[in-house]
């Protein structure tokens, strides 16, 4: 089938492109679906200084290396369209898109990424793109010799604030914490606080965006200690107050936390067999380029193993397979190991072809049968389950 793939990767950020490299090396027929430009948020990063071996590269340069590497494999292709849904029927996934129709796959890797959190303040939505922004690299150049404000105290806020000083005559950073305390790394903070174009507004948050009907002209800033609200003139506000995962289309399909981030195991498998998730859209301790790239490598390797397991099970349980027995065991359970040889001998004497299943590595059939014990036996005759 022309539109059928062994793996479909949704998203061409660092995680998705890393997964494509590993899928390509395994010669899996792979499709990457990306709704915009490749690279995710990295493409909008002026300077990457914490990716191993790339201290002098810009975000776009690093992404281009990722992209060229991923697409260098004959089995990997990429299309640009928006994915509108993912569903599974039996062992086959269907990935629906907005303009290109449906594609099917044996497995799917979700590299959905995140988007800036919108606070829902008065004027925020009305003046989006007209003074309200969420990317300094994208829009900072529009504010040459202007006075701008930045909301946030994390790495992104501090680094983007520093970038804005290339254009703006003054950058005010609104920080909810007490003076001298930010959530960003200390190196970035030490550098930016010496910049004469920057000042900090401590113990404060944004209360309202003011405009003249066409563009932003001012802000209302609230002191969180005193409750006092001060009105200031401003040409723009750049908001960096966290991100939200782009997981809306799969939240009913997989297990997610209260914020919508996807739960994955050590192989990046979700709660749905054959569906994997990587990078910033998952429940993870650190959301960085290097973590996403690592996740992609893990997921693609796990997919290869998963597909082999699915194929093996189908082959072993076809209608002409005869008497087949599976012994599920854990190499970390001594009682399980002690029973392994004896049980295999008995089954062989009964005419079964016996397959050992290490449940720490091969757990697809184990999961499908809802087995909970570290040792179990299932028997089949010509593909039909005989007994436990």
N, C-alpha and C positions, 0 to 999 in steps of 0.2 A: 504494500500500500504506500502510495507516494507521500501521503500526509501522516504516516505512522512512524514514530521514532522510539528508540530504546529509552531515551530520556529527553524530556523537555525542561529547560531551565527558564524560569520566569524572572527576568531581571538581568541586566548586564552591568552591574556594579562590580567591585573587586571580587566579591564572593561568587557571583554568577560566572564571571570570566575565569576565575580560578577553577571552578567546577568543570567548565568547558575544556580547560587544558587537560585535566586529569581524565575526563571522559574521552577526549580526543586521543590521548595516549593509549587508552584501552580500545580504541577503534569502535566505540559505541556510536551509533547513528544519533546525532545530537542536534536539537534545535534550541537556539536561544531566542526568546521573545522579549523585546525591549520596547517600551512605549515612547521613549525619547532618545536622547543622545546617550551613548554608553558611558559608564563610569559612575553613575549615581551622583551623590553629593561631592565626591572627590573631584569631579570635573570642574567644580566651582571653587576649588581651593587653590589659592595663589601659590602657596608654598607648603610642601610636605617635608617635615623635618624629623619625623619619628618612624618612618618605614625603613626597615633594614636595607642598607645599601643605596638608599635614594635620598640622601640628605640634601642634595642640590637640585632635585627635580621639582617642577611645579606639579600640581594635581593633574592638569591636562596631559603633561608629558608622561607621567606615570601611567595614567589610564591608557594612553596610546600604546605603550609597551604591553600592557595587559591585553588589550584588544587585538593587536597584531599577533601576539602569541596564541591566543585562543582560536583565532580564525585561520591559523596556519595549518590546522589539521583538516584533511579532506572530508572527514566524517562530521565536521562541525559546520553548521550554518546559522545565520541570524536573520530575523525579520523584524520590522518595526511596526508594531500595532499594540493596541491596548488589550490585555487579557481581561475578560469580563466574568469568567467563572471556571472553576475546576470541579469535576465530578469523577466518580469511580464506579464502574460497573464490572463486577467480577475482578479480574486482574488488570483491566484496561482503564486508563485515565482518558478523559476527554477534556481538552483545554479549549475553551471558546474565546474568540477574539472579536473585537468590535468591527474590523474591516476585512479580515482575512479568513473568516469562517472558523471551522473547528479543526483541531489537530488531535490525534490520539497518540498515546505513549504507554510504554510498560511501566514507567516511573516518572516522577516529577520532582524537581528541586525548586523550591520557592526562595528567591533572593529578592524579596519585595521591598526591603529598605524602609525608610521612615520619611516623614515630612514634618516641617516646622509646626509646632503647636500654636494654634490660634486661641487667643485669650477671650475673644468675644466682647471686647470693650467697645464702648460707644465710639464710632468713627473708624474703628479698625478695618471692618469689612468695606465700608463706604470709600475709604481712601487707599485701599490696597493698590499698589502700583503707582500711586500718585502722592507718595510721601510715606506710605507704610510699606516696609520691605522686610524680607527674611533672608536676604543674601547680599552681603556687602560687595563681594566679588562681582556679582551680577549687575548691581545697580549703583555702586559707590561713585562711579565716574560721572553720574548725573549731578553730583552735588559739589562740584568744584567751587571752592571759596564760599561754601554755605555752612550753616550751623546745624549739626545733626546730633541726634541722641541715639544711644544704644541701650537696650533693656536686657539685663542678664549678668550673671557673674561666673559662668562656666568658661571652659576653654574656648568655645566658639565665640562667645561674646567678647572676650578679651582679645582674641586674635583678629576677629573681624573689626573690632574697634581700632586696633592698631593699623589695619589696612586702610580704614577710612581716612586716616590722617594724611594719606597721600593726596587726597582731593579736598576734603573739608577744611575750613579755616579753624573750626573748633569741634571737638567730639566730647559729648558729655555721656558718661556711662552711669546708668541708674542701677544701683545695687541694693538689694533688699537687706543685706547683712550690715553689721556694724562696721565702722571705719577700719580699713586694713584687712578685712576678711573677704576673700573671694573663693569660688569653687574651682577656679582654674589652677593649672600647675604654677608653681612658684616662679619658675624661670620666666614664663611669659608675663606674669604680673610684675615682676621686678623690672623687666624691660619697659613695659608700657607706662608704668607710673612715673617714669622720668621724662616722658614725652611732654613737652610744653603745650602741645595742642590738645592734651587730654586732661579732663578733670572728672572726678567721681562724685556722684550724688548718693551718699550713704543712707542706710535705713529707709529706703524709699522704693516705691513701685509706681508703675504707670496707672493712672486712673481713667483718663479719657484722651482721645485724639481729636484735636480741633482743626476744622478746615473752613475754607471760604466757598465751598461748593465745587471747586475745581482741584484743589490741592491742600496738603497739610500746611497750616500756618502756626500751629502751636500745640501744646500738650498741657494736661493737668497731671501734676506729679504729687503723689500722696506720701507723707512721712508716716511710716508704719508705727513709729513710737508715739508721736504726738497726735496723729490723725489730721494734721494740717494739710490742706491741699493748696498747692502753689501753681499758678498758671505761668507758662513760659512761652516765648516765641521759639519756633523751630521750623526748619525746612523739611526735616524727615525724621522718622523713628525707625530704627532697625531692631527688630525683636528676635532675641535668641534665648527663649525660655523653655527649652526642651523640645523633644520630638515625639511624634506619635507613629506607630507602625502602620504601614499600608496593608493591613491584613483583613479588611472588611469583607472581601469576597470569600474568605475561607474560615471565618470565625465560627460558622456552623458546621464545619467539616472536621476541624481538628481541635485539640484542647489548647486553650489560650488562658493567660492570666487576666486579671481584672482590667488591665490596660490594653489588652488585645495582642500582647506579645506571645509568640507561639512557643509552647513547651516542646523541647526536643531531648533525645537521649544522647549518649556519648557518640553515636554514629550520625547524629543530626536527623534521626528519624522522628517524625511526628507520631501522633496517636493513631494515624491511619497508615496501614502497611503500604509501602511503596512510595509514600509521600514524604519528602525531606524538606527541611527549612534551614536557612543559613543566614549569618550576618546579623544586621541590626534589627531585623524583624523578630528575632527570637529572644527568649529569656536567657540573657547572658550577662556576665559580670562586667565585661568591657566591650564597648562598641568602637572599634578602630579598624583601619584598613587591614592591618596584619591579622586581626582576628577573623574578619570576613574571609580573607584569602585562605586561612587555615581551615575554616569551616567548609569552604568549597572543596578543598582537597579531600577532607574527610567524607563529605557527603557523596562525592562522585565515586570514591573507592567503595563506600558502603552500597551504593547503587549497583555497581558491578557485581558485588557479592550477592546482593538481593536477587538480581536477574538470573544469576546462575542457580540460585536456590529454587526460584520459581520454576525455571526450566527443568531442573532435576526432579522436582516433585511431580510435575506433569508427566515426565518421561517414565518415572517409576510407578505412577498410578494410572497408567492408561488401561484400556479394556483388555489388553493381552499381557499384562505384567505378571500374571500368576500370583503365587503366594509371596507377599512382601511384608516384612516387619521392620518397624523403626524403633530403635532403642534411644530414648532421650536421656541424657545424663549430663551432670555438671562435673567438670574436672576439678572443681573446688570443693566438692562434697565427697568425703572419704567413703561414706556408706554407699553412695551412688557408684563410685568407682569399684568398690568391692563386689557389687552385684553384676557388673557389666559382663565380665567374661562368662560367668555361670549362665546368665540369662541368654547370652548369644549362643552358647553351646546347645541349650535346650531347644531354642527356636530353629537352629540349623538342623537338628535331628528330626524336627517336625516338618522339614521340607521348605522352610521359609528362606528367602534371600534376605539377609539381615543388613540393615544400614544403621550405623551409629550416627547419632545427631548430638554434637556438642552444643548444648543450648546457650553457651556463652558466645558462640560464633554463628550457629545456624539455628535461628529460633522462629522462622516463618511458620512452619507446620505446627510447631509447639504452641505458638500463640493462637493460631487458627483453631486448634483443638481445645483451647482454654485450659491447658494443663498447668497446674501450679506446683506440683511436686518436682524435686530435683532429679527424680528417676521415674520413668514411665515407659510403657511399651504399647504400641498400637500395631494391629495386624490387619492386612488388606488381602483380598482375593480379587484379582482382575479389577483393581481400582476401587473396590467397594470395601468400606471399613467393616471388619469382622467383629472385633471386640477390643476392649482396653487391656 
